[in-house]
Amino acid sequence: MNDFDVIVIGAGASGLMSAIEAGKRGRSVLVLDHNSRIGEKIRISGGGRCNFTNRDSSPGHYLSQNPHFCKSALSRFTSADFLGLLAEHRIKVEERAHGQMFCAGGAKSVVDMLEREARAANVLIRMESPLVDVHRDGAFRVRLSRGTLTAASLVVASGGLSYPKLGATDFARTLAVRFGIGVTDLRPGLVPLILTGTETEAFRNLSGISIASVVRLGRAEFRENVLFTHRGLSGPAILQASSYWKEGQTLEIDLLPGADTRALLLGQQGTRRTLFAVLADHLPRRFVEAWLDKRGGAKMPAALSTSKLERLAEELHHWRLRPDATEGFEKAEVTVGGIDTRELSSQTMESRKVPGLYFAGECVDVTGHLGGYNLQWAWSSGWTAGRYA
Ligand SMILES: Cc1cc2nc3c(=O)[nH]c(=O)nc-3n(C[C@H](O)[C@H](O)[C@H](O)COP(=O)(O)OP(=O)(O)OC[C@H]3O[C@@H](n4cnc5c(N)ncnc54)[C@H](O)[C@@H]3O)c2cc1C
């Protein structure tokens, strides 16, 4: 006889969701977590307002070695389902640009709701419970510093490596490897990028300046703001692109998307204006000064040769920068990569090799774009695992 039907590792978004769903099915459920409070990442998400989902949580907003894997869970527990849950608890929501849904009353209301739901489903939650070891001999045996607990099913919802100060560990990856389950390479995603090249020296004092741009990396393209920081680039367009970026790759920034820069610059040939004056009508002055510094200087007349103006016009749409690194897992909102989806059933989130072992949330190789997609994946995959564990 096992101590519990289901043990869930991790009291974050996906772990709590799977525990609630399993509890509602009448399973006896224990959630274990080494943190002292549940849902630490939910609390700080969306700048404290929790961008808990996106109205358009379609699979195209996710990165994975298998882009089809997320479809089943996302279609079975949708953003509308999570909105319904919030409505039942009378939690006020607000919609912002691009379908991003936030909590009007702050992220804590989502955490409190999950706690109430867990209690109603008779889920036991044991915080400050560091795990020593997990092994399986028919049942799963979870060794804690004070004794061992057994369960028929184990749901691993221990998240990725991002924000270690909030309790992130590589537990899921280590456990998977030990059970012979494949894992893809991990890298930080939704993370600021660091620049150190000579041109970028000129941008050091632009920290805080933001430009509405299109950032391209391969086939990925994001039309949002680019923000200059002391160490490089951030802002939504860069964070999105960072999830695709690999060392050595060059980003392309369109500084004036949609504008006819060729006509704009060639139209100045007969004038006495400086290039600075022309561009400063469209871009922040400090940025234009720094950008022109490497291209002939801010005092350069706009009446240049056609070929030179055409080159500059082209560069305004295709400004190429090669980041040196990301700010790492310390500053990353997510981890790209995780448990190889070929190892899991997309219908149940159960391991194909180890019956009774489930993975949910960020520890799986499914990573959302910025905008509520990662929490939606945590709800959807957690819910799915909870239906079967
Ligand atoms: C600053 C920040 C802001 C974000 N904002 C948003 C947002 O607005 N919208 C959005 O969609 N996404 C956002 N995200 C991403 C989102 O929070 C995560 O993708 C999501 O919370 C992942 O849920 P999870 O349950 O898989 O993992 P987590 O929420 O990370 O939960 C994992 C749990 O497992 C526990 N754990 C880990 N290792 C162990 C161990 N060895 N033993 C015991 N317990 C362990 C941890 O303590 C944690 O409680 C943000 C992330 C960050 C860092």
The ligand as an SDF file (V2000), in Angstrom:
LIG
                    3D

 53 58  0  0  0  0  0  0  0  0999 V2000
   10.7360   37.0400  -13.7510 C   0  0  0  0  0  0  0  0  0  0  0  0
    9.7980   36.0990  -14.4770 C   0  0  0  0  0  0  0  0  0  0  0  0
    8.6010   36.5920  -14.9770 C   0  0  0  0  0  0  0  0  0  0  0  0
    7.7550   35.7450  -15.6910 C   0  0  0  0  0  0  0  0  0  0  0  0
    6.5730   36.2490  -16.1580 N   0  0  0  0  0  0  0  0  0  0  0  0
    5.7380   35.4320  -16.8630 C   0  0  0  0  0  0  0  0  0  0  0  0
    4.4740   35.9110  -17.2960 C   0  0  0  0  0  0  0  0  0  0  0  0
    4.0590   37.0280  -16.9960 O   0  0  0  0  0  0  0  0  0  0  0  0
    3.7130   35.0690  -18.0670 N   0  0  0  0  0  0  0  0  0  0  0  0
    4.1200   33.7880  -18.3870 C   0  0  0  0  0  0  0  0  0  0  0  0
    3.4030   33.0810  -19.0830 O   0  0  0  0  0  0  0  0  0  0  0  0
    5.2900   33.2980  -17.9150 N   0  0  0  0  0  0  0  0  0  0  0  0
    6.0880   34.0850  -17.1590 C   0  0  0  0  0  0  0  0  0  0  0  0
    7.2740   33.5780  -16.6710 N   0  0  0  0  0  0  0  0  0  0  0  0
    7.5790   32.1550  -16.9100 C   0  0  0  0  0  0  0  0  0  0  0  0
    6.7050   31.2910  -15.9960 C   0  0  0  0  0  0  0  0  0  0  0  0
    6.7100   31.8460  -14.7050 O   0  0  0  0  0  0  0  0  0  0  0  0
    7.2200   29.8490  -15.9410 C   0  0  0  0  0  0  0  0  0  0  0  0
    7.3620   29.3440  -17.2450 O   0  0  0  0  0  0  0  0  0  0  0  0
    6.2480   28.9570  -15.1680 C   0  0  0  0  0  0  0  0  0  0  0  0
    6.0720   29.4680  -13.8640 O   0  0  0  0  0  0  0  0  0  0  0  0
    6.7830   27.5410  -15.1050 C   0  0  0  0  0  0  0  0  0  0  0  0
    5.9670   26.7950  -14.2600 O   0  0  0  0  0  0  0  0  0  0  0  0
    6.4570   25.3910  -13.7090 P   0  0  0  0  0  0  0  0  0  0  0  0
    5.3950   24.9350  -12.7720 O   0  0  0  0  0  0  0  0  0  0  0  0
    6.8160   24.5000  -14.8130 O   0  0  0  0  0  0  0  0  0  0  0  0
    7.8020   25.6980  -12.9290 O   0  0  0  0  0  0  0  0  0  0  0  0
    8.0690   26.6640  -11.6390 P   0  0  0  0  0  0  0  0  0  0  0  0
    7.0120   27.7030  -11.5510 O   0  0  0  0  0  0  0  0  0  0  0  0
    9.4620   27.0610  -11.7910 O   0  0  0  0  0  0  0  0  0  0  0  0
    7.8690   25.6690  -10.4290 O   0  0  0  0  0  0  0  0  0  0  0  0
    8.8020   24.6840  -10.1140 C   0  0  0  0  0  0  0  0  0  0  0  0
    8.7590   24.4060   -8.6370 C   0  0  0  0  0  0  0  0  0  0  0  0
    9.5920   23.2940   -8.3710 O   0  0  0  0  0  0  0  0  0  0  0  0
   10.3530   23.5440   -7.2160 C   0  0  0  0  0  0  0  0  0  0  0  0
   11.5910   22.7830   -7.2740 N   0  0  0  0  0  0  0  0  0  0  0  0
   12.6000   22.9070   -8.1760 C   0  0  0  0  0  0  0  0  0  0  0  0
   13.5630   22.0350   -7.8980 N   0  0  0  0  0  0  0  0  0  0  0  0
   13.1790   21.3330   -6.7920 C   0  0  0  0  0  0  0  0  0  0  0  0
   13.7800   20.3000   -6.0240 C   0  0  0  0  0  0  0  0  0  0  0  0
   14.9740   19.8050   -6.3460 N   0  0  0  0  0  0  0  0  0  0  0  0
   13.1090   19.8520   -4.9420 N   0  0  0  0  0  0  0  0  0  0  0  0
   11.8880   20.3640   -4.5980 C   0  0  0  0  0  0  0  0  0  0  0  0
   11.2780   21.3210   -5.2900 N   0  0  0  0  0  0  0  0  0  0  0  0
   11.9090   21.8010   -6.3930 C   0  0  0  0  0  0  0  0  0  0  0  0
   10.6030   25.0450   -7.2250 C   0  0  0  0  0  0  0  0  0  0  0  0
   10.8480   25.5110   -5.9300 O   0  0  0  0  0  0  0  0  0  0  0  0
    9.2810   25.5650   -7.8130 C   0  0  0  0  0  0  0  0  0  0  0  0
    8.3570   25.8900   -6.7940 O   0  0  0  0  0  0  0  0  0  0  0  0
    8.1080   34.3880  -15.9140 C   0  0  0  0  0  0  0  0  0  0  0  0
    9.3030   33.8950  -15.3680 C   0  0  0  0  0  0  0  0  0  0  0  0
   10.1300   34.7280  -14.6470 C   0  0  0  0  0  0  0  0  0  0  0  0
   11.3990   34.1580  -14.0690 C   0  0  0  0  0  0  0  0  0  0  0  0
  1  2  1  0
  2  3  1  0
  2 52  2  0
  3  4  2  0
  4  5  1  0
  4 50  1  0
  5  6  2  0
  6  7  1  0
  6 13  1  0
  7  8  2  0
  7  9  1  0
  9 10  1  0
 10 11  2  0
 10 12  1  0
 12 13  2  0
 13 14  1  0
 14 15  1  0
 14 50  1  0
 15 16  1  0
 16 17  1  0
 16 18  1  0
 18 19  1  0
 18 20  1  0
 20 21  1  0
 20 22  1  0
 22 23  1  0
 23 24  1  0
 24 25  2  0
 24 26  1  0
 24 27  1  0
 27 28  1  0
 28 29  2  0
 28 30  1  0
 28 31  1  0
 31 32  1  0
 32 33  1  0
 33 34  1  0
 33 48  1  0
 34 35  1  0
 35 36  1  0
 35 46  1  0
 36 37  1  0
 36 45  1  0
 37 38  2  0
 38 39  1  0
 39 40  1  0
 39 45  2  0
 40 41  1  0
 40 42  2  0
 42 43  1  0
 43 44  2  0
 44 45  1  0
 46 47  1  0
 46 48  1  0
 48 49  1  0
 50 51  2  0
 51 52  1  0
 52 53  1  0
M  END
$$$$
